[in-house]
């Protein structure tokens, strides 16, 4: 549908050129007609998408699934709230450490730093080089600001955001 709209708009622009270069009004009216047709196709597309069966909010099954998903995420949040701040995970376990709960001040400090952290391929966390969870796993060095931009989150085990922000504040004081 959007390609059709694009073609109609381009046709309207193409018809506008002869309307401006000649004294014939028919070209201008054809340009207006093509623009109107493009608008109609956009409205039709919006209406069809709005009424499509893929709309999950209108179906009772999807509504009940959404409620179940909400309950599951609330239970997960409760478990994370009750979890210790520095969980102990042995390096041989395949589970991922929890995400560090970063303070807003630390987050602002960390986003400007270029200190290197360690990431594992296809894992969501970034770590300090001394993190016990890394063990002998092959890691990649990455500046912390770039790791954050790429969507990596801090490890709760080695708390890189808190550690690096505190080191940066200490360095600025001296």
C-alpha positions in Angstrom: 0.0 0.0 0.0 2.8 2.4 0.9 4.4 1.9 -2.5 1.1 2.8 -4.2 1.0 6.0 -2.2 4.6 6.7 -3.1 3.8 6.2 -6.8 0.7 8.4 -6.6 2.7 11.2 -4.9 5.4 10.9 -7.6 2.8 11.0 -10.3 1.2 14.1 -8.7 4.6 15.8 -8.7 5.2 14.8 -12.3 1.8 16.2 -13.3 2.5 19.4 -11.4 5.5 20.2 -13.7 3.5 20.5 -16.9 0.8 22.4 -15.0 3.3 25.0 -14.0 5.1 25.2 -17.4 2.0 25.3 -19.6 -1.2 27.3 -19.3 -3.4 24.3 -19.2 -5.4 23.7 -16.0 -6.0 20.1 -16.7 -2.5 19.1 -15.6 -3.1 20.9 -12.2 -6.4 19.1 -11.7 -4.8 15.7 -12.5 -2.1 16.5 -10.0 -4.7 17.3 -7.3 -6.6 14.1 -8.2 -3.4 11.9 -7.8 -2.7 13.6 -4.4 -6.3 12.9 -3.4 -6.0 9.3 -4.5 -2.8 8.9 -2.4 -4.6 10.3 0.6 -7.5 7.9 0.1 -5.1 4.9 -0.1 -3.4 6.1 3.1 -6.8 6.3 4.9 -7.8 2.9 3.5 -4.5 1.4 4.7 -5.0 2.8 8.2 -8.6 1.5 8.3 -7.6 -2.0 7.2 -4.8 -2.1 9.7 -7.1 -1.0 12.5 -9.6 -3.6 11.7 -7.2 -6.4 11.0 -7.5 -9.8 12.9 -3.9 -9.3 14.1 -5.1 -6.6 16.5 -4.4 -8.4 19.8 -6.4 -6.0 22.0 -9.8 -6.9 20.5 -9.7 -10.7 21.0 -10.5 -12.2 24.4 -7.8 -14.8 24.1 -5.2 -12.1 23.6 -6.6 -10.1 26.5 -6.3 -13.1 28.8 -2.8 -13.7 27.5 -1.9 -10.1 28.2 -3.2 -10.5 31.8 -1.1 -13.7 32.2 2.0 -12.0 30.8 1.4 -9.1 33.3 1.2 -11.6 36.2 4.3 -13.4 35.1 6.3 -10.2 34.7 5.0 -9.0 38.2 6.2 -12.3 39.7 9.6 -11.9 37.9 9.8 -8.4 39.3 9.0 -9.7 42.8 11.7 -12.3 42.5 14.3 -9.7 41.4 13.3 -7.4 44.2 13.9 -10.2 46.7 17.1 -11.3 45.1 20.4 -10.3 46.8 22.2 -7.3 45.3 25.3 -9.3 44.5 24.3 -12.9 43.6 26.8 -15.6 43.7 26.9 -17.5 40.4 29.5 -20.1 39.7 31.3 -19.5 36.4 30.5 -22.9 35.1 26.8 -22.3 35.3 25.2 -21.3 32.0 22.8 -18.8 33.6 23.3 -15.1 33.1 23.9 -12.9 36.1 21.2 -10.4 37.0 21.3 -6.8 35.8 22.9 -4.3 38.1 20.4 -1.8 39.5 22.3 1.4 38.5 21.8 4.7 40.3 20.8 7.6 38.1 23.9 9.6 39.0 26.1 6.6 38.2 24.3 6.1 34.9 24.9 9.8 33.9 28.6 9.4 34.8 29.0 6.1 33.0 27.4 7.2 29.7 30.3 9.6 29.1 33.1 7.2 30.0 35.2 5.4 27.5 36.7 2.9 30.0 36.8 -0.6 28.5 34.5 -3.3 29.8 34.2 -6.9 28.7 31.3 -8.4 26.8 30.6 -12.0 25.7 29.3 -12.7 22.2 25.5 -13.0 22.2 25.2 -12.3 26.0 23.3 -9.2 27.2 25.7 -8.1 30.1 28.9 -6.2 30.2 31.4 -6.9 33.0 34.6 -5.7 34.6 37.7 -7.6 33.6 37.8 -9.0 37.2 34.3 -10.4 37.2 34.2 -14.0 38.5 31.4 -14.9 36.1 33.7 -14.4 33.1 36.1 -17.1 34.3 38.0 -18.3 31.2 35.3 -17.3 28.7 36.5 -15.5 25.6 35.6 -11.8 25.9 35.7 -8.7 23.7 36.8 -5.3 25.0 34.4 -2.5 24.4 34.2 1.1 25.7 31.4 1.3 28.3 29.5 4.1 26.5 29.5 2.0 23.3 28.4 -1.1 25.2 25.4 0.9 26.6 24.5 2.2 23.1 24.5 -1.3 21.7 22.0 -2.4 24.4 24.3 -4.2 26.8 23.4 -4.0 30.5 25.6 -4.0 33.6 26.3 -7.3 35.5 25.0 -7.4 39.1 27.9 -9.6 40.1 30.8 -7.2 39.4 28.7 -3.9 39.4 30.6 -2.2 36.6 28.5 1.0 36.6 28.9 1.6 40.3 32.6 0.7 40.3 33.5 2.8 37.3 31.4 5.8 38.4 33.0 5.7 41.9 36.5 5.5 40.4 35.7 8.4 38.1 34.4 10.5 41.0 37.5 9.7 43.0 39.8 10.6 40.2 38.0 13.9 39.7 38.4 14.8 43.4 42.1 14.3 43.4 
